Amino acid sequence: MTRSARVRALFALALLALSSYVAVTVPVRLGLDLRGGTQIVLETRSTPAAEADREATDRTLEVLRGRIDALGIAEPTLVRSGENRIIAELPGVQDPREAADVLGRTAQLTFHPVPAAGDGTARTLPDESGAPLRLGPAALTGEHVEEAAARFDDRGGAGWHVTVDFEGDGRDRWARLTGEAACRPAGDPSRRIAIVLDDKVISSPQVDPSVACGSGIRDGATRITGSFGPEEARELSLLINGGALPVPVETVEQRTVGPTLGAEAITASAWAAAIGTALTALYVIVVYRLMGLLAVLALACYGLVSYAALAALGAALTLPGLAGFVLAIGMAVDANVLVFERAREEYTARRRPSARSALTAGFRNAFSAIADSNITTLIAAALLFFLASGPVRGFGVTLGIGVLASMFSALVITRVLAEFAASRPRVRRSPQLTGIATTGAVRERLTRRDPQLLRRPRRWLAVGATVLVLAGAGMVGRGVGLGVEFTGGRLIEYATSSPVDADRVRTALDEAGFPRAVVQTSDATGLTVRTEPMSNAQEAEVTSAVRELAGGAEKVRDELVGPSLGEELRRNALVALAVALGAQLLYLAARFRWVFGTAAVAALAHDVVILVGVFAWLGKPLDGVFLAALLTVVGYSVNDSVILFDRVRELAGRHPEKPWPDVVNPAVLQTLPRTVNTGMGAALVLTALAVLGGSSLTDFALALLIGIAVGTYSSVFTAAPLAVLLGRRRPRSG
C-alpha cells in the first residue's frame, strides 16, 4: 500500500470512528410529524402606539420565526390563527417555559443619554445595581442595530459581554451620543450611556476617557457589559438580533402535542425506505459486481457520516427529510458510477494493463466531474442557508452535509476499498470479478449503433418547447394549486370525553374526502384538525366524523389560520434560489465558458416549469413537501448537465480540429451509461417510496420521479442541443 493510500485509509477510519461515537451518544431530534412537540399559543395585544390587527400579527410572526431560528429549533411550524393569535409548534424543545418566555418578550432596546441634574424632562429608572438613574429621551433604538453577538474576554476583564454593531444613520447617532457624553468630566454621572431593554437598565457604562469630546465613537460599535453568564449573554444577543416585536404578545396557552403523522404511516415509510435502499444496493452489485459491493459498503459509511453530522448539528429529522436522506443515498451512487464507468473505459480500451491501474485512472479522470458537480451544489446549499430561513434553510444544511459526505464516501472510502481489493492475487487473476473488465450493456449497445443524436439539434429543442407549452397550458388553464402551508386554512379543536386514536381519525377523514387533513392529539383528551379552507358543510362532516369516533366531542375552537410558509419566508426562499442559480451560472461560465453555463441553467428552468406544469395537470397542490422535492430536482438537473459538459470539455481539448456537433455527440454517448445507472439507482428508491410509503410520501416521491426523468432527458436533449447551437463558433476549452 502506497503512502497516499495509507493516509486515505487512516483518515477514513478516524472519521468513521468519530461518526460512530456521535451517532451512539448524541440523540437525534425528531420533527413534529414524527414525534410531536410543544405548542405555544401567543396573543398579540394592542397598545396606544400600535393596533394588534392582522397585519401587525403577521409581522410579529416573522420576528418570532427569526427568534426561533436563533434558538436553534429546526423545522418549527408557525401560523396565524384568527386576527391576533399565533400558534407556534416546536419539536424537541428541552425547556418549553424558557422558549415561551423568549418568544413573548418584546425586546424594546433603546440607548439613552444621562442628563445633568435639574433636567425636568428626564425620567428615572433603577440602574443595574438598583440605584436611581435619570434618563433622557432615547437617542437610538434596536432598529439601528446591525448585529449583536455574545463574546467572552478574559484579558480585558469584561468576561461575558455582548458586542453591538450599528448600521445606517445609527452610526452617526451613536457617535453624537458618545461624543456629547465624552464632554463631561470623568466620574460624572452624565458621562454614562444607559442601555435599556424593556424599560429595564441592563448596562450604563461610562464613555471611555480615550473618546474625544464632540467626536465620539465613530466605528459604529459598542459592547454591553455587566454580570452576564454565557446563557444570559446569548439570550440578550438573540433578543437584540431578533428585533422588537411590533406589538406585545402574551402566552395564553401551552401544551404538548402529538405527531402529525400516524404510526402506520411512519412504519410504512420506514419499510419503503428499507426496501428501496436494498433494491438500489442490489442493482449496483449486479451492474458492477465486486466494485458494486464495495460501493454499497461505502454508501453505508456515507449514511453513518451524514446521520452523525445531522445529529451533531441538532437538525430535526422530519419524514420528508428522512425520505430525502434515503434518496441522497441513492444519488450518492453517482460519484461511484462515474469512477467505475471511467475505469471501464480505461480497461476495455486496453490503455491500462490491470484493474488496479484502470481504477486509479478512473478516479483521476472522474475527479473534475465529481468536483465541479458537487461544488455547484455546495454553492446552492450555502446560499440557501445564508439567505433563506425556515425549512428552506434547513434544506440547505441537509444538502450541504449530503454533498460533503458523498464526496468523502466516493473519493476516500470507495477508493481505499477498491484499490485494496483490486490488488489481491485472486482478483488480478480474474479481472471479470471487478465489474470493470466489461463495457456494460448500455455502452455496448451505444458503441454498436453509434447514434447521431445531435445531428438536428433544433428538432430536440422544438420537442422541448412543445412540452413547455403543454406544461404552461396546465399552469394557466387548470391553475397552480397551493397547499395549506402557502394559503392557510381552517383549524378546529375538540375536547373529547376520552382519549381518541389519531390514526383512526385520519383514516375517517381520508374516507370523508379530506386526505390532507393534519390531525394531532394534545394533552390527554384534546384533538386538533387542520385542513385547507373548507365550507361550513364540510366542517360539519369533519365534526360528525370526530364525534362518532370519540364517542362525543365538544368543539372548543374554530378559526381560520394563516400560511405556515409566510410571505417573507417565501420571498427569502425565492431570492436565495435566484441568487444560487446566478452564482452557479457564474461558476459554470468560469469553469466551462458561458455556452455551457447558459445551457445548464436553461435546462434547469425547463425542468422546473415542466414539473410544476405536470402537478398542475394532475391537480396536486404545491406545498412544503413539493418545495423540498423541487429543490432536490434543481440540484439533480445541474449535476447532470455539469457531468455532460465536463466530458465535452475533455473531448474538445483532445480533438480541437473536430466540428462542434462531433464533439458534443460522443460526449453524450460516453456519459449516457452513467446517466442510466445513476437514474436507475434513484428511481428504485423513489418507486418504493411512492408505492409503499403511503399517502404522506406519494406526492414527494412522484415529484422526484418526474423531476429525475425530466432532468435526465433535458441534460441530453435540451442542454446538449442548446450548447451545439450556441457554440457554432467553438468556445475555447477551459
HUCOR-V905098 format. One record per residue. N is the residue number from 1. PHI is phi as a letter, one per 30 degrees, with the letter a starting at -180 (999 if undefined). BURIAL is I if it has 24 or more other C-alpha atoms within 12 Angstrom, else O. D_CENTER is the distance of its C-alpha to the mean C-alpha in Angstrom with 1 decimal. Layout:
N:PHI:BURIAL:D_CENTER / N:PHI:BURIAL:D_CENTER
//
This chain:
1:999:O:40.1 / 2:d:O:39.5 / 3:d:O:38.3 / 4:d:O:35.0 / 5:d:O:34.5 / 6:d:O:35.4 / 7:d:O:32.9 / 8:d:I:30.1 / 9:d:I:31.3 / 10:d:O:31.5 / 11:d:O:28.0 / 12:d:I:26.6 / 13:d:O:28.7 / 14:d:O:27.7 / 15:d:I:23.9 / 16:d:I:24.5 / 17:d:O:26.8 / 18:d:O:24.3 / 19:d:I:21.5 / 20:d:I:24.1 / 21:d:O:25.2 / 22:d:I:21.8 / 23:d:I:21.1 / 24:d:O:24.6 / 25:c:O:24.7 / 26:c:O:21.3 / 27:d:O:20.7 / 28:d:I:17.3 / 29:c:I:16.0 / 30:c:I:15.8 / 31:d:I:14.2 / 32:d:I:16.6 / 33:d:I:17.0 / 34:c:I:18.3 / 35:b:I:20.1 / 36:i:I:20.5 / 37:l:I:20.7 / 38:c:I:22.4 / 39:c:I:23.1 / 40:b:I:24.4 / 41:c:I:26.3 / 42:c:I:26.9 / 43:b:I:29.6 / 44:d:I:30.1 / 45:b:I:33.6 / 46:d:O:35.6 / 47:b:O:37.4 / 48:e:O:40.2 / 49:c:O:37.8 / 50:a:O:35.1 / 51:c:O:35.0 / 52:d:I:32.3 / 53:c:O:31.8 / 54:d:I:28.9 / 55:d:O:27.7 / 56:d:I:27.9 / 57:d:I:26.1 / 58:d:I:23.2 / 59:d:I:23.1 / 60:d:I:23.4 / 61:d:I:20.4 / 62:d:I:18.2 / 63:d:I:19.8 / 64:d:I:19.2 / 65:d:I:15.5 / 66:d:I:15.6 / 67:d:I:17.8 / 68:d:I:15.8 / 69:d:I:12.8 / 70:d:I:15.6 / 71:d:I:17.0 / 72:i:I:14.1 / 73:d:I:13.7 / 74:c:I:10.3 / 75:h:I:9.8 / 76:d:I:13.2 / 77:b:I:15.1 / 78:b:I:17.3 / 79:b:I:19.9 / 80:d:I:23.1 / 81:c:I:26.1 / 82:i:I:29.3 / 83:d:I:30.3 / 84:b:I:29.6 / 85:b:I:27.6 / 86:b:I:24.0 / 87:c:I:22.7 / 88:c:I:20.0 / 89:c:I:18.9 / 90:c:I:17.5 / 91:d:I:16.8 / 92:i:I:18.4 / 93:d:I:20.2 / 94:d:O:23.0 / 95:b:O:25.2 / 96:e:I:24.8 / 97:d:O:27.8 / 98:d:O:26.3 / 99:d:I:23.1 / 100:d:I:25.3 / 101:d:I:27.4 / 102:d:I:24.7 / 103:d:I:23.2 / 104:d:I:26.8 / 105:d:I:28.2 / 106:d:I:28.9 / 107:h:I:28.6 / 108:d:I:31.3 / 109:c:I:31.7 / 110:b:I:34.9 / 111:b:I:37.0 / 112:b:I:40.8 / 113:d:I:44.0 / 114:c:I:46.7 / 115:d:I:49.8 / 116:d:O:53.3 / 117:e:O:55.6 / 118:j:O:57.3 / 119:d:O:54.4 / 120:d:O:54.7 / 121:d:O:51.3 / 122:d:O:49.4 / 123:c:O:47.9 / 124:b:I:47.9 / 125:b:I:45.1 / 126:d:O:45.3 / 127:d:I:43.7 / 128:d:I:41.7 / 129:c:O:45.0 / 130:j:O:46.3 / 131:d:O:48.9 / 132:d:O:49.2 / 133:b:I:47.5 / 134:d:I:48.3 / 135:b:I:45.5 / 136:d:I:45.8 / 137:d:I:43.5 / 138:d:I:39.8 / 139:c:I:39.4 / 140:b:I:35.6 / 141:b:I:32.8 / 142:d:I:29.1 / 143:d:I:28.3 / 144:d:I:29.8 / 145:d:I:27.5 / 146:d:I:24.8 / 147:a:I:23.4 / 148:b:I:24.7 / 149:b:I:24.1 / 150:d:I:25.9 / 151:b:I:28.0 / 152:b:I:30.9 / 153:b:O:34.1 / 154:d:O:36.9 / 155:d:O:39.0 / 156:d:O:39.5 / 157:i:O:40.1 / 158:d:O:37.4 / 159:i:O:35.5 / 160:d:I:32.2 / 161:b:I:31.7 / 162:b:I:29.3 / 163:d:I:29.2 / 164:b:I:28.8 / 165:c:I:28.4 / 166:c:I:29.7 / 167:b:I:28.9 / 168:h:O:31.0 / 169:d:O:34.4 / 170:d:I:33.4 / 171:d:I:34.4 / 172:d:I:37.9 / 173:d:I:38.3 / 174:d:I:37.5 / 175:d:I:40.0 / 176:d:I:42.7 / 177:d:I:42.1 / 178:d:I:42.4 / 179:d:I:45.2 / 180:d:I:47.3 / 181:d:I:46.9 / 182:d:I:47.8 / 183:d:I:51.3 / 184:d:I:52.2 / 185:d:O:54.1 / 186:d:O:52.3 / 187:j:O:52.3 / 188:d:O:52.7 / 189:e:I:50.4 / 190:d:I:49.7 / 191:d:I:48.0 / 192:d:I:45.1 / 193:c:I:41.8 / 194:c:I:40.5 / 195:c:I:36.8 / 196:c:I:36.4 / 197:b:I:33.5 / 198:h:I:34.3 / 199:i:I:38.0 / 200:b:I:38.1 / 201:d:I:39.1 / 202:c:I:36.6 / 203:a:I:38.2 / 204:b:I:41.2 / 205:d:I:41.7 / 206:d:I:44.5 / 207:d:I:43.9 / 208:e:I:44.6 / 209:e:O:48.1 / 210:d:O:46.8 / 211:d:I:45.4 / 212:d:O:48.1 / 213:d:O:49.6 / 214:i:O:48.3 / 215:c:O:45.7 / 216:i:I:43.1 / 217:d:I:39.7 / 218:c:I:38.5 / 219:d:O:35.3 / 220:i:I:33.4 / 221:b:I:32.5 / 222:a:I:33.8 / 223:b:I:33.1 / 224:c:I:33.7 / 225:c:I:35.8 / 226:l:I:37.3 / 227:d:O:37.5 / 228:c:I:33.7 / 229:c:O:32.3 / 230:d:O:28.8 / 231:d:O:27.3 / 232:d:O:29.3 / 233:d:I:28.2 / 234:d:I:24.5 / 235:d:I:24.9 / 236:d:I:26.9 / 237:d:I:24.5 / 238:d:I:21.7 / 239:d:I:24.1 / 240:d:I:25.1 / 241:d:I:21.7 / 242:d:I:20.7 / 243:i:I:23.7 / 244:d:I:26.5 / 245:d:I:26.3 / 246:e:I:28.2 / 247:b:I:30.3 / 248:d:I:30.9 / 249:b:I:29.3 / 250:b:I:30.9 / 251:d:I:29.6 / 252:c:O:31.6 / 253:a:O:30.2 / 254:a:I:28.2 / 255:a:I:27.9 / 256:c:I:26.3 / 257:c:I:24.6 / 258:d:I:24.2 / 259:d:I:21.4 / 260:d:I:20.6 / 261:c:I:21.1 / 262:d:I:24.5 / 263:d:I:25.6 / 264:d:I:26.8 / 265:d:I:23.4 / 266:d:I:21.7 / 267:d:O:24.6 / 268:d:I:24.7 / 269:d:I:21.0 / 270:d:I:21.7 / 271:d:I:24.8 / 272:d:I:23.1 / 273:d:I:20.5 / 274:d:I:23.5 / 275:d:I:25.6 / 276:d:I:23.2 / 277:d:I:22.5 / 278:d:I:26.3 / 279:d:I:27.0 / 280:d:I:24.7 / 281:d:I:26.4 / 282:d:I:29.8 / 283:d:I:29.2 / 284:d:I:28.3 / 285:d:I:31.4 / 286:d:I:33.7 / 287:d:I:32.8 / 288:c:I:32.8 / 289:h:I:35.0 / 290:d:I:35.1 / 291:d:I:32.3 / 292:d:I:30.2 / 293:d:I:31.0 / 294:d:I:30.0 / 295:d:I:26.7 / 296:d:I:26.0 / 297:d:I:26.9 / 298:d:I:24.5 / 299:d:I:21.7 / 300:d:I:22.6 / 301:d:I:22.2 / 302:e:I:18.8 / 303:d:I:17.8 / 304:d:I:19.5 / 305:d:I:17.9 / 306:d:I:14.3 / 307:d:I:15.2 / 308:d:I:17.0 / 309:d:I:14.3 / 310:d:I:11.9 / 311:d:I:15.1 / 312:d:I:16.1 / 313:d:I:13.1 / 314:i:I:13.6 / 315:d:I:10.3 / 316:d:I:11.4 / 317:d:I:11.7 / 318:c:I:12.0 / 319:d:I:14.0 / 320:d:I:11.5 / 321:d:I:9.4 / 322:d:I:12.8 / 323:d:I:13.7 / 324:d:I:10.8 / 325:d:I:11.9 / 326:d:I:15.4 / 327:d:I:14.8 / 328:d:I:13.4 / 329:d:I:16.8 / 330:d:I:18.5 / 331:d:I:17.0 / 332:d:I:17.7 / 333:e:I:21.2 / 334:e:I:21.0 / 335:d:I:21.8 / 336:d:I:24.7 / 337:d:I:26.0 / 338:e:I:26.1 / 339:d:I:28.2 / 340:d:I:30.4 / 341:d:I:31.2 / 342:d:I:32.1 / 343:d:I:34.3 / 344:d:I:35.9 / 345:d:I:36.9 / 346:d:I:38.4 / 347:d:I:40.3 / 348:d:I:41.6 / 349:d:O:42.7 / 350:i:O:44.8 / 351:d:O:43.4 / 352:b:O:42.7 / 353:d:O:45.3 / 354:b:I:43.1 / 355:d:I:39.8 / 356:d:I:38.9 / 357:d:I:39.5 / 358:d:I:37.8 / 359:d:I:34.6 / 360:e:I:34.9 / 361:d:I:35.2 / 362:d:I:32.3 / 363:d:I:29.9 / 364:d:O:31.3 / 365:d:I:31.2 / 366:d:I:27.7 / 367:d:I:26.2 / 368:d:I:25.8 / 369:d:I:24.0 / 370:d:I:21.6 / 371:d:I:21.0 / 372:d:I:20.7 / 373:d:I:18.3 / 374:d:I:16.0 / 375:d:I:16.4 / 376:d:I:15.4 / 377:d:I:12.1 / 378:d:I:11.7 / 379:e:I:12.7 / 380:d:I:10.0 / 381:d:I:7.2 / 382:d:I:9.4 / 383:d:I:10.1 / 384:d:I:6.7 / 385:d:I:6.7 / 386:d:I:10.4 / 387:c:I:11.0 / 388:c:I:8.6 / 389:a:I:8.5 / 390:i:I:8.1 / 391:d:I:5.8 / 392:d:I:4.3 / 393:d:I:4.1 / 394:d:I:3.3 / 395:d:I:1.3 / 396:d:I:3.1 / 397:d:I:5.1 / 398:d:I:5.7 / 399:d:I:6.4 / 400:d:I:8.5 / 401:d:I:10.2 / 402:d:I:11.1 / 403:d:I:12.6 / 404:d:I:14.6 / 405:d:I:15.8 / 406:d:I:16.8 / 407:d:I:18.8 / 408:d:I:20.4 / 409:d:I:21.3 / 410:d:I:22.9 / 411:d:I:24.5 / 412:c:I:25.8 / 413:d:I:26.2 / 414:e:I:27.2 / 415:d:I:29.5 / 416:d:I:31.2 / 417:d:I:31.8 / 418:d:I:32.9 / 419:d:I:35.2 / 420:d:I:36.8 / 421:d:I:37.4 / 422:d:I:38.7 / 423:d:I:41.3 / 424:d:O:42.9 / 425:e:O:46.4 / 426:d:O:46.0 / 427:d:I:42.9 / 428:d:O:44.9 / 429:d:O:47.8 / 430:b:O:45.6 / 431:d:I:42.9 / 432:d:I:42.2 / 433:d:I:40.4 / 434:d:I:37.6 / 435:i:I:36.4 / 436:c:I:36.5 / 437:d:I:40.3 / 438:b:I:40.0 / 439:d:I:38.5 / 440:j:I:36.7 / 441:d:O:37.4 / 442:d:O:35.2 / 443:d:I:36.4 / 444:d:O:40.0 / 445:d:O:40.1 / 446:d:O:38.6 / 447:d:O:41.1 / 448:d:O:44.0 / 449:c:O:43.2 / 450:h:O:41.7 / 451:d:O:40.4 / 452:c:O:40.2 / 453:d:I:37.0 / 454:c:I:36.8 / 455:d:O:40.5 / 456:b:O:39.8 / 457:d:I:36.3 / 458:d:O:37.0 / 459:d:O:37.4 / 460:d:I:33.9 / 461:d:I:32.5 / 462:d:O:34.8 / 463:d:O:33.4 / 464:d:I:29.8 / 465:d:I:31.0 / 466:d:O:32.7 / 467:d:I:29.7 / 468:d:I:27.8 / 469:d:O:30.7 / 470:d:O:30.5 / 471:d:I:26.8 / 472:d:I:27.5 / 473:d:O:30.5 / 474:d:I:28.4 / 475:d:I:26.1 / 476:d:O:29.2 / 477:d:O:31.6 / 478:d:O:29.8 / 479:i:O:27.1 / 480:c:I:23.4 / 481:d:I:22.9 / 482:c:I:20.1 / 483:d:I:19.0 / 484:d:I:19.8 / 485:d:I:16.4 / 486:c:I:17.4 / 487:c:I:21.2 / 488:i:I:22.0 / 489:a:I:24.7 / 490:b:I:27.3 / 491:c:I:27.2 / 492:b:I:30.4 / 493:c:I:31.2 / 494:b:I:34.1 / 495:c:I:36.3 / 496:c:I:37.7 / 497:d:O:41.0 / 498:b:O:39.5 / 499:e:I:36.2 / 500:b:I:34.7 / 501:d:I:32.6 / 502:d:I:29.3 / 503:d:I:29.1 / 504:d:I:32.5 / 505:d:I:31.5 / 506:d:I:28.4 / 507:d:I:30.8 / 508:d:I:33.4 / 509:d:I:31.1 / 510:d:O:29.8 / 511:d:O:33.5 / 512:d:O:34.3 / 513:j:O:31.9 / 514:b:I:28.8 / 515:d:O:26.4 / 516:c:I:23.2 / 517:d:I:24.7 / 518:c:I:22.6 / 519:c:I:25.2 / 520:b:I:25.1 / 521:d:I:27.9 / 522:b:I:28.5 / 523:h:I:31.0 / 524:d:O:34.0 / 525:b:I:35.1 / 526:c:I:32.5 / 527:b:I:30.5 / 528:b:I:27.9 / 529:b:I:27.3 / 530:b:I:24.7 / 531:b:I:25.1 / 532:d:I:24.8 / 533:e:I:27.8 / 534:b:I:31.0 / 535:d:O:34.8 / 536:d:O:37.1 / 537:d:O:38.6 / 538:d:O:35.2 / 539:d:I:34.7 / 540:d:O:38.2 / 541:d:O:37.2 / 542:d:I:34.2 / 543:d:I:36.4 / 544:d:O:39.2 / 545:d:I:36.9 / 546:d:I:35.7 / 547:d:I:39.2 / 548:d:O:40.6 / 549:d:I:38.3 / 550:d:I:38.5 / 551:i:O:42.2 / 552:j:O:42.0 / 553:a:I:39.2 / 554:c:I:39.4 / 555:d:I:37.0 / 556:c:O:36.1 / 557:a:O:33.4 / 558:b:I:32.7 / 559:b:I:30.5 / 560:d:I:28.3 / 561:c:I:24.7 / 562:d:I:22.4 / 563:d:I:18.9 / 564:d:I:16.0 / 565:c:I:13.8 / 566:d:I:16.4 / 567:d:O:17.7 / 568:d:I:16.3 / 569:d:I:12.7 / 570:d:I:13.3 / 571:d:O:15.2 / 572:d:I:12.6 / 573:d:I:10.0 / 574:d:O:13.0 / 575:d:O:14.2 / 576:d:I:11.1 / 577:d:I:11.2 / 578:d:O:15.0 / 579:d:I:15.1 / 580:d:I:12.9 / 581:d:I:15.3 / 582:d:O:18.2 / 583:d:I:17.3 / 584:d:I:17.1 / 585:d:I:20.4 / 586:d:O:22.0 / 587:d:I:21.1 / 588:d:I:22.5 / 589:d:I:25.5 / 590:d:O:26.2 / 591:d:I:26.0 / 592:b:I:27.5 / 593:i:I:29.1 / 594:d:I:28.2 / 595:e:I:29.5 / 596:d:I:26.7 / 597:d:I:23.9 / 598:d:I:25.2 / 599:d:I:25.7 / 600:d:I:22.2 / 601:d:I:20.6 / 602:d:I:23.3 / 603:d:I:22.5 / 604:d:I:18.8 / 605:d:I:20.0 / 606:e:I:22.4 / 607:d:I:19.9 / 608:d:I:17.8 / 609:d:I:21.1 / 610:d:I:22.5 / 611:d:I:19.7 / 612:d:I:19.8 / 613:d:I:23.6 / 614:d:I:23.9 / 615:d:I:22.1 / 616:d:I:24.4 / 617:d:O:27.4 / 618:d:O:26.4 / 619:i:O:26.1 / 620:c:I:22.7 / 621:d:I:20.4 / 622:c:I:17.2 / 623:b:I:15.0 / 624:d:I:11.6 / 625:d:I:11.9 / 626:d:I:13.1 / 627:e:I:10.2 / 628:d:I:7.9 / 629:d:I:11.1 / 630:d:I:11.7 / 631:d:I:8.7 / 632:d:I:9.9 / 633:d:I:13.3 / 634:e:I:12.8 / 635:d:I:12.0 / 636:d:I:14.9 / 637:d:I:17.3 / 638:d:I:17.1 / 639:e:I:17.5 / 640:d:I:20.6 / 641:d:I:22.2 / 642:d:I:21.8 / 643:d:I:23.6 / 644:d:I:26.3 / 645:d:I:26.9 / 646:d:I:27.2 / 647:d:I:30.1 / 648:d:I:31.6 / 649:d:I:31.7 / 650:d:I:33.3 / 651:d:I:35.9 / 652:d:I:36.7 / 653:d:O:37.5 / 654:d:O:39.8 / 655:b:O:41.6 / 656:d:O:41.9 / 657:d:O:44.9 / 658:d:O:43.2 / 659:d:O:42.4 / 660:e:I:38.7 / 661:d:I:38.5 / 662:d:I:40.1 / 663:c:I:37.3 / 664:d:I:34.3 / 665:d:I:35.8 / 666:d:I:36.4 / 667:d:I:32.8 / 668:d:I:31.5 / 669:d:I:33.9 / 670:d:I:33.1 / 671:c:I:29.4 / 672:d:I:29.8 / 673:e:I:30.4 / 674:d:I:27.1 / 675:d:I:25.4 / 676:d:I:27.3 / 677:d:I:26.7 / 678:d:I:22.9 / 679:d:I:22.7 / 680:d:I:25.0 / 681:d:I:22.9 / 682:d:I:19.8 / 683:d:I:22.1 / 684:d:I:23.9 / 685:d:I:20.8 / 686:d:I:19.7 / 687:d:I:23.4 / 688:d:I:23.7 / 689:d:I:20.7 / 690:d:I:22.1 / 691:d:I:25.7 / 692:c:I:25.5 / 693:d:I:22.2 / 694:i:I:23.7 / 695:d:I:22.8 / 696:d:I:19.5 / 697:c:I:18.1 / 698:d:I:20.5 / 699:d:I:18.8 / 700:d:I:15.4 / 701:d:I:17.6 / 702:d:I:19.9 / 703:d:I:17.3 / 704:d:I:16.2 / 705:d:I:19.9 / 706:d:I:20.8 / 707:d:I:18.1 / 708:d:I:19.1 / 709:d:I:22.8 / 710:d:I:22.5 / 711:d:I:20.5 / 712:d:I:23.2 / 713:d:I:25.9 / 714:d:I:24.7 / 715:d:I:24.5 / 716:d:I:28.1 / 717:c:I:29.6 / 718:b:I:27.8 / 719:d:I:26.5 / 720:d:I:29.6 / 721:d:I:32.2 / 722:d:I:30.7 / 723:d:I:30.9 / 724:d:I:34.5 / 725:d:I:35.5 / 726:d:O:33.9 / 727:c:I:35.3 / 728:e:O:38.9 / 729:d:O:39.8 / 730:e:I:38.1 / 731:d:I:35.6 / 732:d:I:36.3 / 733:d:I:34.4 / 734:c:I:31.7
//
